[in-house]
């Protein structure tokens, strides 16, 4: 083979579409998966739409923390739609193919919304040095700038990540052992050395995951110290209950994402990755509206005000409502 042929082969991807294996090895159980995931998707969608609508309609919620929760709800709707819409279609389809360009597009938007969410979690803990004082620290201009920065950083990371993957040659295997075009699954199919690409992606993963996680954990440490100063034992118990639920969701989200993206490709395991990925693509988007918003007394009261009655969600979470002497995440 001459040099011209080698260059041509290196720069040309013969693969025009990929096959998403997803949950195909589960046979007829896929119908059960479809029903379960459809229900979860509808709950995620309705929860985020409810939060966004209520925050927009009720002026009492027009404060910085709810602004960021509203942005988070928009991001999570995009995040889950990019993944679950194709997954649900594939669970009912015999042809689970996705074109090369659509796979690239799915990866781009998934990474964009995912990194944006990570940044938003960090931004919502902006009050590290002065915990629980959002209204003092955050002007609307600062809120807008921070939200825009999160989105720009998120989609800049996704642009770099998708370029690092899809500029590689794919000249043979096209079966993605996953239910969407995840970066760690697709890069395994490249027919060239991907070491440099993986190093850059790993560094990006550290920045996107570990930096916001560090800010979040430090802030929650300050919040815990503030809670310890509450004189009432009952108030302290309720505050710690809410604090623990918030922190648990954060740790699960970042922990699962770190397990998938912050390890060498030689440790890649399709079966384990699919299970862990379900947690941060389905479970945490399901929990976020409930933990961060629908358990909040102010949000519950706003839903009553907007709907004019006490709905099912309010009754369900009424006993678990936690509130402190401040208007914030709690």
N, C-alpha and C positions, 0 to 999 in steps of 0.2 A: 504494500500500500504506500503510495507516495505521500509527500508532505501535504499537498493540496487536498487529497482525500481525507487525511487525518484531521486537518483543520475543519473541513466541511462537516465531518462526522461529529466533531467536538461541539460545533456551534449549532447543530441542528437537532431538534427534538422530534423524533419520529412518532412519539405518542401524541395523539390528538384528543384522547379522552381517557378518563380514569374510571375504574370500577370500584365503587364504595361497598366493601363487603359488609360493613356495619354489623347487624345482628343476624345475618343470613344463616349462620350455623345453628340457630335456635329453632329452625323449622317453623312449625305451626304456632309456636309460642309467640312468634312475631306479632300475631294479631292481638294477643294480650298486651304486648309491649306497646303496640299502636294505641290501644285504648287508654293505657296508663299514661303514656307520654302526651297524648292529646288532652286528657284531663288536666295534667300538670301544666301544659302550655296555656290552656284556657284560664287556669287559676292565676298563673304568672301575668298573663296579659290583662286580665280583669283587675288584678291587684294594682298593677302599675298605672293603668288608666284611671282607676279610682283615686289613687294618690295624686297624680298629676292634675286631675280635674278639680279635686277638692282644694288643693293648694292654690290653684288659679282663681277659684271662685270665692274663697273665704279670705278676706283681707287681713284677718287676724293672724293668718299663717304667712303673711308676706314679710318674713324675717329671714336672715341669711341661711340658717340651718335647713329650713324647709325649701328654700330656693335650691340648695344643693341636692336635697332629697328628690325634688322634682326633676332636676337634670339627670340624676341617677336613674330615675324611673324611665326617662326617655332612652337613655343609653342601654338599659337592660331590655327594653322592648326590641331595640335593634339587635342587640346581642343574641337574644333567644330566637328571634325571627330568622336570622342568618343561619343558625344551626338547626333548629327544630323543624322548620318548614320542609327542608330537603330530607331530613331524617324521617319525618312522618310519611312523606311521599314514597320513600324507598322501602319503608316497612310494608307497604301495600303493593309494591311494584316488583316485577320480575327483572326488569331492566334497571339496574342501579348505577347507571353510568352518569358521569358528569364531565362536561367538556373541559378541555385544558384551560380555556379562558375563564369559564365559570368557576372552576376550582381555584384559580388564582384570585378571582373576585371574592369568593367566599372567604378565603384565607385573609385577604386584605381587610374586609369589613369585620370579620370575627376578631382579628388581632386589634384592629382600631378600637372597637367598642370595649374589648376586654382590658386593654391598657388604659383606656379612658376611665373605666370603672375603678381600676387600681389607683389611678391618680386622684379620683374623686374621694375615695376612702381616705387618702392621705390629706386632702384639702379640708375635709370635714373635721379633721383634727388639727386645724391651723392654730387653734388656741392653746398650743402646747405650754407656753410660758404663763398664760393667764386662763386657766381652764374655765369653761362654762361662761365665757363672756363674749359670745359671738357678736351681739348687737353693738358692743363697744368697738371691737376690732375690725368688723366687716362693714364697709360702706357698700352701696349697690354697685359702684364702679369697680371696687375690688372684687366683689362676687362675680361680676361679669367677666373681668379679666382673668380670674382664676379658672372659671368654667371654660372659657375659650382656650386658655393655656393647656388645660387637661385634654381637650379635644385635639388640639394641634399636636401635642406630644404623643397622644395615643395613635393618631393616624400617621404621624411621621415614623414612629416605631413600626407600624404595620406596613408602611410603604417599603421601608428598608428590609424588613423581614421577608415580605413576599418577593421582593426583587432578588434577595439572596437565594431564595429557593427556586424561583421559576426562570432564572437566567441559566440554571444548570441544564445539561442535556438529559432528556429522558428518552432512551432509545430501546426500551425493551419492556420490563415488567410494568404493568399499569394497575395492579390490584392494591388499593389502599385498604389496609386492614383496620378500618376505623369507620365511624358513621358520619364523618365530615372531613374536609381537607385540612387536617391539623398539620402544623408545620413539622412536627417530629415524625409523623407518619409518612408524609409526602417526600421529605428529603431522603428517606431510606431508599427510594426508588431511583434516585439519580444514578446514572452510569458513569460516574467520575468520582474523584476524591473530593469529599465535602468537608474536610477538616477545618479549613479556614472559615468557611461559611458557618459551620457549627460553633466555632469559637466566638465569632461576632454575634451570632444569635444568643449564645450563652451570656455574653456580656450585656446584651440588651435585656435579657430576661432578669439578670441580677438588678439592673437599674430600674426596670419596670415593676419588679416584685418586692425586692428587699428594701429599697429606699422608702416607698410608701408604708410598708409594713413597720419599719423602724419608727417613722413618725407616729404611726397609729399606736404602737405599743407604748411609746414614751408618753403620748397624750393620755392614754388610758391609765397609765401609772399616776399621772397628776390628778386625773379624775378620781381614782381610787383613794388617793390621799385626801381629796376634798370630801369624799363620802365618809371617811373615817371621822371627820370632824362634826358630822351630823349628830346632835345630842340625842335624838329619839332613836331608840333601838328598833322600833318598827319602821321608821323612815330609812334607817341605815340598811335594814334587811331588804326592803323593797328596792332601794337604789342599787344595792349590790346584785340583786336578782336581775335587774335590767342591764347593769354593767356586764355581768357574766354572760348573758345571752348575746349581747352585742359583740363582745370579745370572742366568744365561741364561733360566731359566724365568720368573723374576720380571720381567725386562725384556720378554720376549715377551708375557707376560700383560698387564702394565700398558701396554705400548706399543701393542698392538692395541686394547685398550679405549679408550685415549686417542685413537687415530686415529678411532674411530667416534663417541665422545661429546664430544670437546673440539674441535669445529670448527663453523663456521656451517652452518645447514641448506642454504644455497645451494650448499655443497660436497658435499652428499649424493649418493652414487652407489650405487645398489642392488646392482649387480654386484660392485663392489669391497667394499662393506660385508658382503655375504654371505660372501665369501671370507675377509675378515679376521675376521669374527665366528666362523666355524668354528674359527679358531685358539684363541680364548679360551673358547669354549663346548664344544669337543670335544678339541682337542689338549692344552691345558694341564691340564685335568682328567685326561687320560690320563697325562701326564708326572709330575704331582705325586706320586701314590703311589709311582712308580718312583724318582724323584729324591730325594724327601724321606724315604722310609721303606724301601722294599724293597732299596735299595742299602746301607742301614745295617746294619752288622755285628750290632748288638744286636737289631735286628728280625729279621734272618735267623736268629740263634740262638734267638730266641723262637718263631719259626715252626717250627723243628726241634723245640723242646721241646713245643709244643702238638700238632703233628701226629705226633711220634714218629719222623719220618724226614726225610731231606733231599729236599725237593720240587723240582719243575721250576723254579720261580722262583728258588730258591736256586742251583741249578746255573747258570742263565742269567746271574745277576748276580754270581756268586762272584768271577770274575776282575776285575770292576770295583769291588769293594768298597773303599771308602776309609775309613780310620779315623785318628783323631788321638789325642793323649794325653788328650782330654776327652770326656765323654759329653754330646753336644749334637746339633745339626743334623747334625754330621759323624759 
